[in-house]
Amino acid sequence: MQIFGTCLQRMEVYCCYNSKLARIVNEQGLSQVGRDFGTGENANCHGFTLDEFAMLNLSKIDLSEYEDDLMKELSPNVQAQYIESLNRIKNTFNTNQ
C-alpha cells in the first residue's frame, strides 16, 4: 500500500504444497500451460485442472532435486543398482537410435 508515494506495508505471499514433487511440478509446469503464480495482491496457488495437467510435457520437468532426496534415503548398494540400471537404459536407447 502506498500513500503519497511512500510504501507503508510490504506483503509476501508463498504457495505451499504437500510434497516436494508437487512443488517442483507446479513451479516448472505453470509456464507450460501459460500461467504463473500471480502477484502478492492476487496470488495464484491453485493446482492444475485436468485439462492443464494433460497439456504438461513431464519429460521437460527437471526432477533432479527430487531424485537427490530419494538417493539420500537409499542404501549405497541400492544406489549403485539404480545407477547401473539407468546406465543400461541409456545405453540401450543410444544404441537403438
C-alpha positions in Angstrom: 0.0 0.0 0.0 1.3 3.4 -0.9 0.3 6.8 0.4 2.0 9.9 -1.1 4.5 7.7 -2.8 5.7 6.0 0.4 5.4 2.3 1.0 3.6 1.6 4.3 3.2 -2.1 4.0 5.0 -4.8 2.2 3.4 -8.2 1.6 4.9 -11.5 0.5 2.8 -14.5 -0.5 4.0 -18.1 -0.6 2.4 -21.1 -2.2 2.6 -24.2 -0.1 2.4 -27.8 -1.4 2.0 -31.1 0.4 5.2 -32.5 -1.2 8.4 -31.5 -2.8 7.3 -33.3 -6.0 4.1 -31.3 -6.2 6.1 -28.0 -5.7 8.6 -28.9 -8.5 5.8 -29.9 -11.0 3.9 -26.7 -10.2 6.9 -24.4 -10.4 8.1 -25.8 -13.7 4.7 -26.7 -15.2 2.9 -23.4 -14.9 4.7 -21.8 -17.8 3.8 -24.8 -20.0 0.1 -24.0 -19.6 0.5 -20.3 -19.8 0.1 -19.4 -16.1 2.2 -18.0 -13.4 2.0 -17.6 -9.6 0.4 -14.1 -9.9 1.2 -11.2 -7.6 1.3 -10.6 -3.9 -2.2 -9.0 -4.1 -3.6 -11.6 -6.5 -1.7 -14.9 -5.8 -2.5 -17.9 -8.0 -1.6 -21.0 -5.9 -4.2 -23.4 -7.1 -3.2 -26.6 -8.8 -3.7 -27.8 -12.4 -7.1 -28.6 -13.9 -7.3 -32.0 -15.6 -7.0 -30.3 -19.0 -3.9 -28.3 -17.9 -2.3 -31.4 -16.4 -2.9 -33.3 -19.7 -1.1 -30.5 -21.5 2.1 -30.9 -19.4 5.2 -32.4 -21.0 6.5 -34.1 -17.9 9.8 -35.0 -19.7 10.7 -31.3 -19.6 10.3 -31.2 -15.8 13.7 -31.4 -14.1 13.3 -33.8 -11.2 17.0 -33.8 -10.1 16.2 -32.1 -6.8 13.6 -34.8 -6.0 15.9 -37.5 -7.2 18.7 -36.3 -5.0 16.5 -36.5 -1.9 15.5 -40.1 -2.9 19.1 -41.1 -3.4 20.0 -39.9 0.1 17.4 -42.3 1.5 18.7 -45.3 -0.3 21.5 -47.6 0.9 24.7 -47.4 -1.1 24.0 -50.8 -2.6 20.6 -49.8 -3.9 22.1 -46.5 -5.2 24.7 -48.5 -7.2 22.0 -50.8 -8.6 19.8 -47.8 -9.5 22.7 -46.0 -11.3 23.6 -49.2 -13.1 20.0 -49.7 -14.3 19.9 -46.1 -15.6 23.1 -46.6 -17.5 21.8 -49.8 -19.1 18.6 -48.0 -20.2 20.6 -45.0 -21.6 22.9 -47.4 -23.4 20.0 -49.4 -24.9 18.3 -46.2 -26.2 21.6 -44.8 -27.5 22.5 -48.0 -29.5 19.0 -48.3 -31.0 18.9 -44.8 -32.5 
